[in-house]
Amino acid sequence: MRSYSHALLVVAVLMAGGCQSQRAPEFVLNSQTKALVPAAQDAVRNELQSAFGTPTKLTVWESLPVDFGKFEGKVTSVSDGRAFVKLAVASPNAAARRLPEMKGAAVKIKGADSGLVVASYNAETGALGTTGSDAAVLTADADVSVIGDGLQFGRDLYLRHCMHCHGVSGDGDGPTAKYFAVRPRDYRKGTFKFTSTKPTIRPSRDDIKRIIKLGVPGTYMPSFMLLPDDEVIAIGEYVRWLAMRGELENKLDVELGNDYSPDAAKDRQLKEVKQEIESKLSGKVTEFGTELTEDWNNAEDEGNVVTPVTARVPSDADSIERGRKLFISDKVKCFSCHGETGRGNGVSTEDFNDIPGGKPGEKSKVAGLFDIWGNVVKPRDLTTGIYRGGRRPVDIYRRIAAGIKGTPMQAFGGSLKDEEIWDITNYVFSLPYQNKPAAKHH
C-alpha cells in the first residue's frame, strides 16, 4: 500500500466492492492537466491516485470532511494469520447491507493502519474475518476500526445511478451526455448552481441531498425521491468526494501551469523537469488538503446559509407592484436578462458579455450568456412557473440574494433590502398567472 509522507494525511486503501462492467471504470484528467507536458501530467495523476485512488480501489484521506463510513469492533481471536473481529453494532443485520462494501475495507488498530483488510463478514453473528500480512499486530481484545464502507457504498450507487450522465470522474461526460442539449454538471470545480449557501461557499450536504431527491425541474436531472435516505446520503458524500478530487487537480494545475506548458518547458531535459516538479509539489498536497477541508467545512456552518432577515412580505398587489418596479429598474436590471415581461428574452442574450470566471473585462467572442462550464445560458422564462433551484419562496429569495453559482445570475443580497428581495420574489411568483386568458364557462 502506498501512503503519503505528509503529516496531514492518513490514508487507508479500500479494495473494490466489485464492478460489473467488463471494463473497469477510470478517472480521467481534465483539459488543463492534459495541456501540461507529459511529466507534469504524470505528476498530477500520481498525486491524485495517491490521495484518492482509482474508481475500483478507493483511498480514504481521513482529514477531508467526508463521511467515509466506520465500524468499531474488538478482536476476538487471532489464528492462522487471520484476525476475527466482533463489530459493535446494535444488530448484526444493521451492517449486513454494507457487506459488499465492507469486504476489502481497511482495518485500523488504535487509529493506525494495520495492513489488514476485511475478508469476510457473518451477518448472523456480527463477526468479520480479516486478512493481510500484519495479522500478528492484532491481539485478542484489541480495539479496531473498519473504515471506508460508506464511500464504497456511495461509489457503487453513483456508478449505478449517476455515472451514465455525470461520468466516472464527475466531469459531466458520461456515455449518455453527448445526447443532451445542455451537458450534465461537471462538478470538479466544486461549483454547484443551486445552493442555500452564500455566493463563495460550497454547497451543504443538505443542498446536495435536496438536488438528488428532487432533481432539477426542466432539465435532464431526474428526481431520485424513491431511493432510501441512506442511499441518497451515500451518493451525496461520494459526489462531494469527487468534487474535492477535482478541486485538488485544479489546484495542482494552477501550481504547474505557468512553468510546464509545452512552450514553457521546451528544449529542457526530462530529468531536470521531473526533479523541478517534485520539488515544486513537495508539501503542496498537504496545503491544498487543508484548504479543501476548510472550504467544505464552511458549507456546514449555519452562519454561511442564506437566511432571510425578515419574514416574507405578504404577496398582495402592492408588494407585487413594488417587485415589478424593481425588476425593471436600473438598480437591479432583472429585465436585461429575463426581459421586461420575464420571458427570458432580455437584451443581454444578444450582447457580448463578460466570461464568468474569466479575467476582469474579458468578453466572450460569441454573443449570449455563458456559465463557467462554457455552456450557453438562457435566462429563465419566469412565466412558465418552472424553477430549477426549487419553488419554495425561500428558494427564490436565495436565488435573488445569493445568485446562481457559476452563472451570470449575480447576487443582490448586498444591494437590496430584505423587504425588496421579498417583493421581487412575490412578483416572480405572480408572473405565471399574469395575462392568462379567462376560463370559459359553459
Secondary structure, DSSP 8 states (H G I E B T S, - for coil): -----STT--EEE-------SSS-------HHHHTS-HHHHHHHHHHHHHHHEETTEEEEETTSS----EEEEEEEEEETTEEEEEE--SSGGGTGGGHHHHTT-EEEETTEEEEEEEEEEETTTTEEEEESTTGGG--TT-EEEEE-HHHHHHHHHHHHHTHHHH-TTSSS--TTGGG-SS-----TTS--SS-SB-TTS---HHHHHHHHHH--TTSS----TTS-HHHHHHHHHHHHHHHHHHHHHHHHHHHHHTTSSTTTTTT--HHHHHHHHHHHHTTHHHHHHHHHHHHHHHTT-GGGB---SS-----SHHHHHHHHHHHTSTTT-THHHH-TTSSS--GGGGSB-B-TTSSTT-B-SSSBEE-TTS-EE----GGG---TT-SSHHHHHHHHHH--TTSS----TTTS-HHHHHHHHHHHHHGGGTT-------
